[in-house]
Amino acid sequence: MAVEDFLIGLPGVTAVHDVHIWAMSTTETALTAHLVKQDARDDDAIIADAPRALHEQFGIEHTTLQWERDPDARSPRVGS
């Protein structure tokens, strides 16, 4: 899925799961996702920039991202 590929490509993100995308109305789409990162570096910048990019690239109006820390996460994982 293109949105999951976008999320796993964010700086420092090693895994993505619990990605949910749904229509809030006929004109608005929402997304929630858990992003796994090993450290907090760039968290604030990513939280500020990712929703704008998701809106521009995929038309997603409302984004909620949740960080998880997993120092042992080494390979990308995508899934729900």
Order of alpha helices (4+ residues) and beta strands (2+ residues): alpha-beta-beta-alpha-beta-beta
